[in-house]
């Protein structure tokens, strides 16, 4: 199966800038890993996060990339 394309990434995680897409593509994640990272970041249930194992590997790396993108977006709005 061919790797993810930029449009695939944006379909899963929403609109993100080209730099973040490039960083994610460099990790060569699967769609499942990308979806898991997006789910982790969009879940506001703190108790569930405390009970669940923290993401690891590529999922954790994707979370870091996406979280950095969200922080920059918040800074631009301030």
DSSP file (Angstrom, degrees, kcal/mol; ACC not computed):
  #  RESIDUE AA STRUCTURE BP1 BP2  ACC     N-H-->O    O-->H-N    N-H-->O    O-->H-N    TCO  KAPPA ALPHA  PHI   PSI    X-CA   Y-CA   Z-CA
    1    1 A X              0   0    0      0, 0.0     0, 0.0     0, 0.0     0, 0.0   0.000 360.0 360.0 360.0 130.4    0.0    0.0    0.0
    2    2 A X        -     0   0    0      1,-0.1     3,-0.1     3,-0.0     0, 0.0  -0.255 360.0 -97.0 -66.3 157.8    1.4    3.4   -0.9
    3    3 A X        -     0   0    0      1,-0.2    -1,-0.1    27,-0.0    27,-0.1  -0.069  49.9 -75.5 -69.0 172.8    2.2    5.9    1.8
    4    4 A X        -     0   0    0     25,-0.5     2,-0.3    21,-0.1    -1,-0.2  -0.329  42.7-145.0 -68.0 150.7   -0.1    8.7    2.9
    5    5 A X    >>  -     0   0    0     -3,-0.1     4,-2.0     1,-0.1     3,-0.7  -0.750  30.8-101.2-110.5 161.2   -0.4   11.8    0.8
    6    6 A X  H 3> S+     0   0    0     -2,-0.3     4,-2.3     1,-0.3     5,-0.2   0.874 123.8  53.0 -51.6 -40.4   -0.8   15.4    2.1
    7    7 A X  H 3> S+     0   0    0      1,-0.2     4,-1.9     2,-0.2    -1,-0.3   0.866 106.2  53.9 -65.6 -33.8   -4.5   15.3    1.4
    8    8 A X  H <> S+     0   0    0     -3,-0.7     4,-1.5     2,-0.2    -1,-0.2   0.918 108.7  49.0 -63.5 -43.1   -4.8   12.0    3.4
    9    9 A X  H  X S+     0   0    0     -4,-2.0     4,-2.9     1,-0.2     5,-0.4   0.929 111.9  47.8 -62.7 -46.3   -3.2   13.7    6.4
   10   10 A X  H  X S+     0   0    0     -4,-2.3     4,-1.8     1,-0.2    -1,-0.2   0.831 107.8  56.0 -67.2 -31.4   -5.5   16.7    6.2
   11   11 A X  H  < S+     0   0    0     -4,-1.9    -1,-0.2    -5,-0.2    -2,-0.2   0.849 115.4  38.8 -66.3 -32.7   -8.6   14.5    5.8
   12   12 A X  H  < S+     0   0    0     -4,-1.5    -2,-0.2    -3,-0.3    -1,-0.2   0.908 132.1  21.3 -84.3 -45.4   -7.6   12.7    9.1
   13   13 A X  H  < S-     0   0    0     -4,-2.9    -3,-0.2     1,-0.3    -2,-0.2   0.561 103.6-121.0-104.9  -9.4   -6.4   15.6   11.2
   14   14 A X     <  -     0   0    0     -4,-1.8     2,-0.4    -5,-0.4    -1,-0.3  -0.485  61.2 -15.0  95.8-172.8   -7.9   18.7    9.6
   15   15 A X        +     0   0    0     -2,-0.2     2,-0.3    -4,-0.1    -5,-0.0  -0.526  69.8 159.3 -73.6 120.8   -6.2   21.7    8.2
   16   16 A X        -     0   0    0     -2,-0.4    -6,-0.1     1,-0.0    -2,-0.1  -0.930  42.8 -90.6-134.7 160.8   -2.6   22.0    9.1
   17   17 A X     >  -     0   0    0     -2,-0.3     4,-2.0     1,-0.1     3,-0.3  -0.233  36.2-108.7 -74.0 163.0    0.3   23.9    7.5
   18   18 A X  H  > S+     0   0    0      1,-0.2     4,-2.5     2,-0.2     5,-0.2   0.826 115.6  58.7 -60.3 -35.0    2.6   22.4    4.9
   19   19 A X  H  > S+     0   0    0      1,-0.2     4,-2.2     2,-0.2    -1,-0.2   0.929 107.5  46.0 -62.2 -44.7    5.5   22.3    7.3
   20   20 A X  H  > S+     0   0    0     -3,-0.3     4,-2.5     2,-0.2    -1,-0.2   0.889 110.7  53.2 -66.0 -38.6    3.6   20.0    9.7
   21   21 A X  H  X S+     0   0    0     -4,-2.0     4,-2.9     1,-0.2    -1,-0.2   0.932 109.7  48.8 -60.0 -44.8    2.4   17.9    6.8
   22   22 A X  H  X S+     0   0    0     -4,-2.5     4,-1.9     1,-0.2    -2,-0.2   0.900 110.4  50.7 -61.8 -41.6    6.0   17.4    5.7
   23   23 A X  H  X S+     0   0    0     -4,-2.2     4,-0.7     2,-0.2    -1,-0.2   0.902 112.8  46.0 -63.6 -40.8    7.1   16.6    9.2
   24   24 A X  H >X>S+     0   0    0     -4,-2.5     3,-1.2     1,-0.2     5,-0.6   0.925 110.2  52.9 -68.4 -44.2    4.4   13.9    9.5
   25   25 A X  H ><5S+     0   0    0     -4,-2.9     3,-1.3     1,-0.3    -1,-0.2   0.864 101.4  61.5 -58.7 -35.7    5.1   12.5    6.1
   26   26 A X  H 3<5S+     0   0    0     -4,-1.9    -1,-0.3     1,-0.3    -2,-0.2   0.774  98.7  56.7 -62.5 -25.6    8.8   12.1    7.1
   27   27 A X  H <<5S-     0   0    0     -3,-1.2    -1,-0.3    -4,-0.7    -2,-0.2   0.671  99.9-140.5 -77.9 -16.9    7.7    9.7    9.9
   28   28 A X  T <<5 -     0   0    0     -3,-1.3    -3,-0.1    -4,-0.6    -2,-0.1   0.935  33.8-178.3  55.1  52.5    6.0    7.5    7.3
   29   29 A X      < -     0   0    0     -5,-0.6   -25,-0.5     1,-0.1     2,-0.2  -0.329  25.4-118.1 -77.6 162.4    3.0    6.8    9.6
   30   30 A X     >  -     0   0    0      1,-0.1     4,-2.2   -27,-0.1     5,-0.2  -0.529  29.5-109.3 -86.5 164.9    0.0    4.6    8.8
   31   31 A X  H  > S+     0   0    0      1,-0.2     4,-2.6     2,-0.2     5,-0.2   0.872 121.0  55.5 -61.3 -36.5   -3.4    6.0    8.6
   32   32 A X  H  > S+     0   0    0      2,-0.2     4,-2.3     1,-0.2    -1,-0.2   0.904 107.2  48.2 -64.7 -42.0   -4.2    4.2   11.9
   33   33 A X  H  > S+     0   0    0      2,-0.2     4,-2.2     1,-0.2    -1,-0.2   0.914 112.8  48.6 -64.5 -42.1   -1.3    5.8   13.7
   34   34 A X  H  X S+     0   0    0     -4,-2.2     4,-2.4     1,-0.2    -2,-0.2   0.917 111.9  48.6 -64.1 -43.6   -2.3    9.2   12.4
   35   35 A X  H  X S+     0   0    0     -4,-2.6     4,-2.4     2,-0.2    -2,-0.2   0.883 110.0  52.5 -63.9 -38.8   -6.0    8.7   13.4
   36   36 A X  H  X S+     0   0    0     -4,-2.3     4,-2.3     2,-0.2    -2,-0.2   0.918 110.3  47.4 -64.0 -43.1   -4.8    7.5   16.9
   37   37 A X  H  X S+     0   0    0     -4,-2.2     4,-2.1     2,-0.2    -2,-0.2   0.920 112.4  49.4 -63.6 -43.7   -2.7   10.7   17.4
   38   38 A X  H  X S+     0   0    0     -4,-2.4     4,-1.7     1,-0.2    -2,-0.2   0.899 110.9  50.4 -62.9 -40.1   -5.6   12.9   16.2
   39   39 A X  H  X S+     0   0    0     -4,-2.4     4,-1.2     2,-0.2    -1,-0.2   0.906 108.2  52.9 -64.4 -41.8   -8.0   11.1   18.6
   40   40 A X  H  < S+     0   0    0     -4,-2.3     3,-0.4     1,-0.2    -2,-0.2   0.918 112.6  44.1 -59.0 -44.4   -5.6   11.6   21.5
   41   41 A X  H  < S+     0   0    0     -4,-2.1    -1,-0.2     1,-0.2    -2,-0.2   0.769 114.9  47.6 -75.9 -24.7   -5.3   15.3   20.9
   42   42 A X  H  < S+     0   0    0     -4,-1.7     2,-0.6    -5,-0.2    -1,-0.2   0.589  87.9  99.1 -92.0  -9.8   -9.1   15.8   20.3
   43   43 A X     <  -     0   0    0     -4,-1.2     6,-0.0    -3,-0.4    -4,-0.0  -0.684  46.7-176.5 -83.4 118.7  -10.2   13.9   23.4
   44   44 A X        +     0   0    0     -2,-0.6     2,-1.3     1,-0.0    -1,-0.1   0.369  48.2 113.5 -93.9   3.9  -11.0   16.2   26.3
   45   45 A X     >  -     0   0    0      1,-0.2     4,-1.8     2,-0.1     3,-0.3  -0.630  44.1-175.0 -82.0  95.6  -11.7   13.4   28.8
   46   46 A X  H  > S+     0   0    0     -2,-1.3     4,-2.2     1,-0.2    -1,-0.2   0.855  80.2  56.2 -62.0 -37.4   -8.8   13.8   31.3
   47   47 A X  H  > S+     0   0    0      1,-0.2     4,-1.9     2,-0.2    -1,-0.2   0.899 106.1  50.8 -64.0 -38.7   -9.8   10.7   33.3
   48   48 A X  H  > S+     0   0    0     -3,-0.3     4,-2.1     1,-0.2    -1,-0.2   0.913 109.3  51.1 -64.5 -40.8   -9.6    8.6   30.2
   49   49 A X  H  < S+     0   0    0     -4,-1.8    -2,-0.2     1,-0.2    -1,-0.2   0.894 108.9  51.3 -62.7 -39.1   -6.1   10.0   29.4
   50   50 A X  H  < S+     0   0    0     -4,-2.2    -1,-0.2     1,-0.2    -2,-0.2   0.873 114.2  43.5 -65.5 -35.9   -5.0    9.2   32.9
   51   51 A X  H  < S+     0   0    0     -4,-1.9    -1,-0.2    -5,-0.2    -2,-0.2   0.787 104.4  75.9 -80.8 -28.0   -6.2    5.6   32.7
   52   52 A X  S  < S-     0   0    0     -4,-2.1     2,-0.2    -5,-0.2     3,-0.1  -0.505  91.0-102.6 -86.5 152.0   -4.8    5.0   29.2
   53   53 A X        -     0   0    0     -2,-0.2    -1,-0.1     1,-0.1     3,-0.1  -0.476  44.2-105.5 -67.8 140.8   -1.2    4.4   28.3
   54   54 A X        -     0   0    0     -2,-0.2    -1,-0.1     1,-0.1     6,-0.1  -0.339  44.1 -93.9 -64.3 149.3    0.5    7.4   26.8
   55   55 A X        -     0   0    0      4,-0.1     2,-0.3     5,-0.1    -1,-0.1  -0.290  48.1-168.4 -63.4 153.0    1.1    7.2   23.1
   56   56 A X    >>  +     0   0    0     -3,-0.1     3,-1.0     4,-0.0     4,-0.8  -0.850  41.7   6.1-135.4 170.4    4.5    5.9   22.0
   57   57 A X  H 3> S-     0   0    0     -2,-0.3     4,-1.9     1,-0.3     3,-0.2  -0.225 126.8  -7.9  60.0-137.5    6.6    5.7   18.9
   58   58 A X  H 3> S+     0   0    0      1,-0.2     4,-2.8     2,-0.2    -1,-0.3   0.845 134.2  59.4 -63.9 -34.4    5.3    7.4   15.8
   59   59 A X  H <> S+     0   0    0     -3,-1.0     4,-2.4     1,-0.2    -1,-0.2   0.932 107.4  46.5 -60.5 -44.5    1.9    8.2   17.4
   60   60 A X  H  X S+     0   0    0     -4,-0.8     4,-2.1     2,-0.2    -1,-0.2   0.901 112.0  51.1 -63.6 -41.0    3.7   10.2   20.1
   61   61 A X  H  X S+     0   0    0     -4,-1.9     4,-2.0     2,-0.2    -2,-0.2   0.904 110.3  48.6 -63.7 -41.3    5.8   12.0   17.5
   62   62 A X  H  X S+     0   0    0     -4,-2.8     4,-2.9     1,-0.2     5,-0.3   0.914 108.6  54.4 -64.4 -42.4    2.7   12.9   15.5
   63   63 A X  H  X S+     0   0    0     -4,-2.4     4,-2.8     1,-0.2     5,-0.2   0.912 107.8  50.3 -57.1 -43.2    1.1   14.2   18.7
   64   64 A X  H  X S+     0   0    0     -4,-2.1     4,-2.1     2,-0.2    -1,-0.2   0.913 111.8  47.3 -62.2 -43.4    4.1   16.4   19.3
   65   65 A X  H  X S+     0   0    0     -4,-2.0     4,-1.8     2,-0.2    -2,-0.2   0.938 115.9  43.8 -63.7 -47.5    3.9   17.8   15.8
   66   66 A X  H  X S+     0   0    0     -4,-2.9     4,-2.2     1,-0.2    -2,-0.2   0.878 112.5  52.1 -68.2 -37.7    0.1   18.4   15.9
   67   67 A X  H  X S+     0   0    0     -4,-2.8     4,-2.4    -5,-0.3    -1,-0.2   0.892 108.1  51.9 -65.8 -38.6    0.3   19.9   19.4
   68   68 A X  H  X S+     0   0    0     -4,-2.1     4,-2.2    -5,-0.2    -1,-0.2   0.894 109.0  51.0 -63.0 -39.3    3.0   22.3   18.3
   69   69 A X  H  X S+     0   0    0     -4,-1.8     4,-2.0     1,-0.2    -2,-0.2   0.905 110.2  49.0 -64.2 -42.1    0.8   23.4   15.4
   70   70 A X  H  X S+     0   0    0     -4,-2.2     4,-2.1     2,-0.2    -2,-0.2   0.891 110.2  51.1 -65.1 -40.1   -2.1   24.0   17.8
   71   71 A X  H  X S+     0   0    0     -4,-2.4     4,-2.1     2,-0.2    -2,-0.2   0.902 110.0  49.3 -65.5 -40.7    0.1   26.1   20.1
   72   72 A X  H  X S+     0   0    0     -4,-2.2     4,-2.0     2,-0.2    -1,-0.2   0.892 109.4  52.4 -64.9 -38.9    1.3   28.2   17.2
   73   73 A X  H  X S+     0   0    0     -4,-2.0     4,-1.5     1,-0.2    -2,-0.2   0.908 109.5  49.2 -62.8 -42.0   -2.3   28.7   16.1
   74   74 A X  H  X S+     0   0    0     -4,-2.1     4,-1.2     1,-0.2    -2,-0.2   0.890 109.1  52.8 -63.4 -40.0   -3.3   29.9   19.6
   75   75 A X  H  < S+     0   0    0     -4,-2.1     3,-0.3     1,-0.2    -1,-0.2   0.879 107.2  52.0 -63.1 -38.3   -0.3   32.3   19.7
   76   76 A X  H  < S+     0   0    0     -4,-2.0    -1,-0.2     1,-0.2    -2,-0.2   0.837 108.5  51.1 -67.8 -32.1   -1.5   33.8   16.4
   77   77 A X  H  <        0   0    0     -4,-1.5    -1,-0.2     1,-0.2    -2,-0.2   0.741 360.0 360.0 -76.4 -22.3   -5.0   34.4   17.8
   78   78 A X     <        0   0    0     -4,-1.2    -1,-0.2    -3,-0.3    -2,-0.2   0.473 360.0 360.0 -76.5 360.0   -3.6   36.1   20.9
